[in-house]
């Protein structure tokens, strides 16, 4: 085993936060092999605890500011 993580797919609107059901912008791959999905709010709330048990974190919260910027430009 190399320790290299398998590439993850981009999150979509169908991916929902495991805590509240809002759109997920963060995927947390756990050391135990599972994964959790979170909205930006719940990731910020639990960030420190999740980093202790995560093997990788796929953070796509930059999509939130990009879409806000695009709306302002219209």
C-alpha positions in Angstrom: 0.0 0.0 0.0 1.4 3.4 -1.0 -0.6 5.7 1.2 -1.8 7.6 -1.8 -5.4 8.6 -1.7 -7.8 7.8 -4.5 -8.8 10.9 -6.4 -12.2 12.2 -5.3 -15.0 13.4 -7.5 -16.1 17.1 -7.4 -19.0 17.7 -5.1 -22.4 18.4 -6.7 -25.7 19.9 -5.7 -26.9 16.3 -5.0 -24.3 16.0 -2.2 -25.8 17.0 1.1 -24.4 17.9 4.5 -24.6 14.9 6.9 -25.5 17.2 9.7 -28.3 19.5 8.3 -29.0 18.4 4.7 -27.8 21.7 3.1 -25.6 21.4 0.0 -22.2 20.0 0.9 -19.1 21.9 0.0 -16.6 19.8 2.1 -15.8 16.0 1.9 -13.9 14.6 4.9 -12.2 11.3 4.3 -11.8 9.5 7.6 -8.7 7.6 8.8 -11.1 4.7 9.3 -12.0 4.7 5.6 -15.4 6.4 5.7 -16.4 9.8 4.5 -18.5 12.6 5.8 -20.0 15.6 3.9 -20.5 19.0 5.4 -21.9 22.4 4.5 -19.5 25.3 5.0 -21.2 26.2 8.3 -20.9 22.8 9.9 -17.3 22.3 8.6 -16.3 25.6 10.3 -18.1 24.5 13.5 -16.4 21.1 13.7 -13.1 21.9 11.9 -10.7 21.2 14.7 -12.3 17.9 15.7 -12.6 16.7 12.1 -8.9 17.4 11.3 -7.9 15.0 14.1 -9.7 12.1 12.5 -9.3 12.9 8.8 -7.0 11.4 6.2 -7.9 14.1 3.7 -10.3 17.0 3.4 -11.7 18.1 0.1 -12.8 21.7 0.6 -14.8 23.3 -2.2 -16.1 26.3 -0.2 -14.4 28.6 -2.7 -17.4 27.8 -5.0 -19.5 29.9 -2.6 -17.5 33.1 -3.2 -17.2 32.4 -6.9 -20.9 32.2 -7.4 -21.4 35.3 -5.3 -18.9 37.1 -7.4 -20.5 36.0 -10.7 -23.9 37.2 -9.5 -22.4 40.6 -8.7 -20.9 40.9 -12.2 -24.2 40.3 -13.9 
